[in-house]
């Protein structure tokens, strides 16, 4: 899945954390543009981003320094 391989980082703040996915900077609730199915940012943590697809969630973990 493109989202899994292109989630490259997190800009973490408690007020509004952001995730970096390909050329996009997204916040919780945003849809990832250009996907054949709807992929929504569900949760952003310091080292992981959780996405929701068709009612199911999946987590993309990030290594420290990413």
N, C-alpha and C positions, 0 to 999 in steps of 0.2 A: 504494500500500500504506500502510495506516494507520501502521505502525511507522516507515516512512521519513519521513513528514511530522510525526510526533509525538516523534521522538527530539530532545530539546531541550538536553541537556548531559551532562557527565561530571564526577564528583567523583573525581579521580584520586589514588590512593595505590598504592604498589607492593604493599602487603600485600593490599588488597581494593578495587580500583577499582569504582565504581558508575556506572551510567548512568541518566538520567532519560528515561522514555518515557511520555508522557501523565501520568497521575497516579501512575505506578509508579516505584519506585527498585529497580533490579535489579543483580545481580552476574553474573559469568561462570557459565554453566550454568543460569541461571534461564530459565524459559519466560515469554514475554510473555502475560499473561492476556487472555482475551476474543477471541483470534484464531480464525478459521475453520480455519486450518492451524497446525501447531505451529511457532512461531518461537522459537528459542533464542539467548540472548546467547552468542556464541562468543569474542569478544575485545573488551577495552575499552582504548583508547589515549587519550592526552591530547586528540586532536582527531578521533577517529573511533571508531565502534562497529561491530563486525562481527557479523552475525547469520547463523544457519544455518536454512535452510528446505528440507525434503525433500532433504537431502544436499548442497545447494548453499549457498554463502555470498554475502552481499552486504554492502557497506560503506556506512555512512552517515557522511559527513564533516561536521564541525562547524566553523563559523567561529570564529576567536579571539574570546573574550568571550561565547560562548554557553554 
